Every structure is written in structure tokens, then in C-alpha cells.
Amino acid sequence: METSVQLIQPLVALVIWSMVMWLWMYATRIPAIVSMKLEMDPTVPSAEQMAKLPAQVRWKADNYNHLMEQPTLFYAVVLALAVLGVSSGLTLFAAWAYVAFRIIHSLVQALGNKIELRFAVFVASNIPLLLLVFIAARAAFAA
């Protein structure tokens, strides 16, 4: 398989994981709303309404939101690397490492939300992301 195509695999894997978290969020949120008999009021801010849900339910939604934030940089840099034709064992390793850290981050947040551990995993996930950004910048601005 062509290496630039292999570079897209971790991107697709993280999209798939985001959809898993989306499903998990609704699989816990909807039953909680029903069991608590919460009435969704369009005049009340959604954050105020969701704050009534148990923390274990909110953690999944919080994580899904996190997957819509920083990973957008990952998607952009991986696509840039693929377009630039830059892929190597190091870029593939960094891309898969980032995906692994984001999945671990999700599991830490969704299952127990130990903030110190979650923060450590988040910081660690930035190392492969920064490496990917550096590689892409070097390739994009090479003279």
C-alpha cells in the first residue's frame, strides 16, 4: 500500500472513534434524560439543562466535544502531509500515536474522568501532533 494512503488510515480511525464516542454519548444521555423525566425547554440554555444530568453521562458528551476541537489540527496536518507526499515511518508512527493517545484520553474521561491522568494523556498527545506539524511545516516551506 502506498505510504501516503497509509497516512490517511489513522485519520479515518480517529473519525471512526469520534463516531463511537457520539454513539456512546447518546446511548447514555437519552436513557438518563428519560429516567430523570427531564423536559427539554428551548428557552433554557442547553448547558444549563445538561448540567442536571449525572457527571458520568456528561463526561461522554464532554469528550465528544473535545474530539471536535484539537483533533481538527490533526486532520489538517495529516491531509497536508498526504497532499505534500510526505510520509515515512516516523510520520506514520506519530499519526498512530496521536490516535492512540486520543482514544486513551476518551476512555480516561468517559470511564472515570481522573483529571490529572486525563491532562497527562492530553499533554502526551501533543508530542506526536507537534512532530507532525513540524514535519509538515518543513516540507511546506522547503525552498
Backbone hydrogen bonds, N-H to C=O, Kabsch-Sander energy under -0.5 kcal/mol:
donor,donor_aa,acceptor,acceptor_aa,energy
6,Q,2,E,-2.1
7,L,3,T,-1.7
8,I,4,S,-0.7
8,I,5,V,-1.0
9,Q,5,V,-0.8
9,Q,6,Q,-0.6
11,L,7,L,-0.6
12,V,8,I,-2.5
13,A,9,Q,-2.5
14,L,10,P,-2.1
15,V,11,L,-1.8
16,I,12,V,-2.6
17,W,13,A,-2.5
18,S,14,L,-2.2
19,M,15,V,-1.9
20,V,16,I,-2.0
21,M,17,W,-2.4
22,W,18,S,-2.0
23,L,19,M,-2.4
24,W,20,V,-2.6
25,M,21,M,-2.5
26,Y,22,W,-2.0
27,A,23,L,-2.5
28,T,24,W,-1.2
29,R,25,M,-2.8
30,I,26,Y,-1.8
32,A,28,T,-1.5
33,I,29,R,-2.7
34,V,30,I,-2.5
35,S,31,P,-2.9
36,M,32,A,-2.1
37,K,33,I,-0.6
37,K,34,V,-0.9
38,L,33,I,-2.1
40,M,38,L,-0.6
41,D,39,E,-0.7
44,V,41,D,-1.7
48,E,45,P,-0.5
49,Q,45,P,-1.7
50,M,46,S,-3.1
51,A,47,A,-1.5
52,K,49,Q,-1.3
53,L,50,M,-1.7
57,V,54,P,-1.1
58,R,54,P,-2.0
59,W,55,A,-2.4
60,K,56,Q,-0.5
60,K,57,V,-0.6
61,A,57,V,-1.0
62,D,58,R,-2.9
63,N,59,W,-2.4
64,Y,60,K,-2.4
65,N,61,A,-2.4
66,H,62,D,-2.0
67,L,63,N,-2.2
68,M,64,Y,-0.6
68,M,65,N,-1.1
69,E,66,H,-1.5
72,T,69,E,-2.0
73,L,70,Q,-2.1
74,F,70,Q,-0.9
75,Y,71,P,-2.7
76,A,72,T,-2.1
77,V,73,L,-2.7
78,V,74,F,-2.6
79,L,75,Y,-2.3
80,A,76,A,-2.4
81,L,77,V,-2.5
82,A,78,V,-2.4
83,V,79,L,-2.6
84,L,80,A,-2.6
85,G,81,L,-0.6
85,G,82,A,-0.7
86,V,81,L,-2.7
87,S,85,G,-0.8
92,L,88,S,-2.5
93,F,89,G,-2.4
94,A,90,L,-2.6
95,A,91,T,-2.5
96,W,92,L,-2.5
97,A,93,F,-2.6
98,Y,94,A,-2.4
99,V,95,A,-2.0
100,A,96,W,-2.6
101,F,97,A,-2.7
102,R,98,Y,-2.3
103,I,99,V,-2.3
104,I,100,A,-2.5
105,H,101,F,-2.8
106,S,102,R,-2.3
107,L,103,I,-2.5
108,V,104,I,-2.8
109,Q,105,H,-2.5
110,A,106,S,-3.3
111,L,107,L,-2.1
112,G,108,V,-1.6
113,N,108,V,-3.0
114,K,108,V,-0.5
115,I,113,N,-1.0
118,R,114,K,-2.7
119,F,115,I,-2.8
120,A,116,E,-2.0
121,V,117,L,-2.4
122,F,118,R,-2.4
123,V,119,F,-2.8
124,A,120,A,-2.4
125,S,121,V,-2.2
126,N,122,F,-0.9
126,N,123,V,-0.9
127,I,123,V,-0.6
127,I,124,A,-1.1
129,L,125,S,-1.3
130,L,126,N,-2.9
131,L,127,I,-2.1
132,L,128,P,-2.4
133,V,129,L,-2.4
134,F,130,L,-2.7
135,I,131,L,-2.6
136,A,132,L,-2.5
137,A,133,V,-2.8
138,R,134,F,-2.6
139,A,135,I,-2.0
140,A,136,A,-2.9
141,F,137,A,-2.3
142,A,139,A,-0.6
